[in-house]
Amino acid sequence: MFTYDEAFTDSIFEYCRDRLEHDAPLDFGMHSPIPLPHLEGLISEEGRSAEETLEFFRDHLAEHVVSIDSPRFLAFIPNAPTKNSLLFDMVVACSGLNGTSWLESAGAVVAENQALEFLAARAGMPQGSGGAFVSGGSSGNLSALTVGRDVGRTRHPDIAPHELRFAISADAHSSIGKALHVLGIEPLLVEPDDHRFTRVNLEKALANDPHRETVIGVVATSGTTNAGIIDDLEGLGSFARENDMWFHVDGAYGGGALFSSQRELLAGIRHADSFIVDPHKWLFGPLDCCALIYRDPSTARHFLAQQAGYLDVLHGGDDDHYDWNPSDFAIHLSRRARGLPFWFSLVTYGVRAYESATQAAIDLAQRAGDLIEAREGLELVRPASLSIVLYRRVGWSEAQYLEWSETLLREQIAFVTPTRWEGEMVARLAFLHPDTTDELVNQILDSMFD
Ligand SMILES: *Cc1c(COP(=O)(O)O)cnc(C)c1O
């Protein structure tokens, strides 16, 4: 198991080279025309040839996965890792890096921290902000809200812990509700204005709430996943600050706009106690990666660091560097140094390349909006926001949207899935990959009239 096999190593590199060289094939997910193979017997006492098993994967399993990095993937939130981020991910995979602690992996942590500091500064958070890369937005939100809850408990020892609440918008990401569920905390669910959560909404909700003193934090979204809407970060953040509430900003998707011409709209992140953005979304890194950043990392460390006899060495000494164990900032211990591919990509391509790649998706969303408006039978549900476009084919039933989506995938034109907006099924395009073309958008719009 630990013997180097040169020929098989070449086969793997060849496979990876092929994926890197060409646009990812869209492939099919569950809608593949070939049936999923039976896997019985593959795991055996004696093992099986590596070449044959790679072939089996290539021929029978790979096409059952829709490639999220295809420029034709416009569903959910796509992923468009840069070439260098993918290549460096292979370096991380082969390097035995455990990104848990400063003691073990200072060389990885210092680079990851540079990337986090860069993001924090872009977001206007003060010097000294920091945290760790975690597996995704859901995990980042959970860790951040855990710290926010614990700070709230400390500030309000008079309130029963289970009565503490966070104010969240009805349009917050599903992972926020899930995190509160895990934490045993009820939300104060605020109805936003046309899906945008504002300070006025929050003040009104609190004024009408008989237990407003139990609301110890506010969660804002900098780019809703469904529609790309940016909450009133400035208003909500200043309100939270004035009222000693924890302010968390979920920028898992839209945080990427910190690199775009719309950066101004994100200025209110400077008030955040905690902020997340997923490099695996709009910062062009590979799955799975979320930057989790605290205004005051020492508070996060206080509540989240794991203590055990065998871990004491990680926290020892007067050296400030011991304060920078990535394991201390989230609900994890062992961790892949998953920030390194993003760091390598940012270092090698430079900020300007990030800015133009991010802007390309916003510009394409605007042009797609224009194309939709110009067509009889199509209607924008609302103006394109960030890189997301919601629109309807006038008169279509839900079955028609679903069949259209499946046909586009079957014909390998695009992966586009409908969403629900104010109860109605509508079409949704989420742009991200700079290689997605206007021609493809036109082809998708045409396909609604076939
Ligand atoms: C995608 C997303 C999440 C969840 O992130 P994962 O990386 O999928 O766990 C949370 N919040 C927002 C706004 C998102 O777009």
Residues whose N, C-alpha, C, O or C-beta is under 5 A from the ligand:
A	BS01	LIG	S135 G136 G137 S138 S139 H173 S175 G223 T225 D250 A252 Y253 D278
